Amino acid sequence: MELSINSKSSHLNKTTYVNLRWIGIIGQFVTINSVAFIFKFEFNFILANIIVFLGVLTNIYLIYFFKKNQLQEKISLIFLIIDILQLSFLLYLTGGTINPFSIFLIIPSIFASNSLSIKTNILLIFLTISSILILTFFHHELPYPLNEYIFSKYYYYSIPLALIIALIFLSFFALTFGNESKVRKDALDKIQEVISKEHELVSLGGQAAAAAHSLGTPLSTIKIISQDLLNNFKNNKDLKKDIELLVSQVDRCNDILKRLSLNPSVEDDFIDRNLSLNDYIKDIVNSFKEISDKKFIINTEQDYNSFEISKSIEIVYGIRNFIGNANKFAKKNVYITITSDSQKSSLSIEDDGSGIPKDILAKIGEPYIKSLKSKNKSRSGLGLGIFIGKTLLEKNKAKLLIRNSETRGGAEIKIEWSNKDLKSI
């Protein structure tokens, strides 16, 4: 669960942020001194350099005194506010929003939109808009000789308006895509957790099966000896009871070890056994039959080219997710069709439920989506299972088609591999 918590936290990477600030500070310093000493523009360049120097001090603080690699939200907010105020003071000394460099005033808010929370971004946007409005009406003149130019009021007031519109649009754009990235990262983190747990279970099951396999021989020896003892001392009432107890406990141990074995019917090939697609489905369906009252109808009439493939946790879990969804939403029946020929192998999973709601059909396969029209809210999910199944199967070279079935009434999932790709897994 720690991965999920981390993916939801809001922060800035210190190294990236410090490097971007250095680029901005150096750019400010070069620009100020170039227009002052090369182009001979007249403005208060000494005060402007002092403001830039304050930016240098804050960056040095971040490098040498702030030891964490990530800037948490409150710290990020403080330094982004400093960036906005610093640039606002520079623009105040050099013409306000009419200064061509006023476009840089919206950068801190846009930069934060992708990484920080909505509340923090709203605060930064509000501060930036306030700075733009204040600089529109209160500022020094443009440096001489630029102050000799007379601008139309329409042009003069269109600049802050354009800046505010650009700020809102770009911030919304970054917020939207940033949120989608966080959601996808959170879903991918959950996939990693699921697969890690599955690998641990398989490892544990393998160890249990190996123990069952290894202990089988000594237990058989103990059983043979105990049976001989029972035959030799059957007339001794005191010893007979103890030996019968010993025999019964040996039989009980054998039963327990058989349950631990992944495939107790095969003595030497019970770990990492290759399976055909048909075997995959039968194993998965059998696990659902114990907990479900739905009828699973498997059609293999067109499975003309069945072959074994390497056992894959990701394929098992991906297919199981889709069969689990069909079992959850089906009314009575789940239909599974396996087809194969010399070129391709495919699997179709259908149910007789109400199907995928139309308002999310176009977005199906994305994580954390929920229909607004679902009649039974308790049974509607967030799309995470489909996202996990789709991601795991596509990672294993499958092509997926998710739609509503034309014949069964419910959802239909079609999973297809080329035989060449399936054999290489």
Helices and strands as residue ranges (DSSP letters): H 2-8, E 11-13, H 14-37, H 45-64, E 70-72, H 73-93, G 96-98, G 100-106, H 107-113, H 118-137, G 146-148, H 153-232, H 237-260, E 275-276, H 277-289, E 295-299, E 308-309, H 313-329, E 333-340, E 344-351, H 358-361, H 384-395, E 399-404, E 411-418, H 419-424
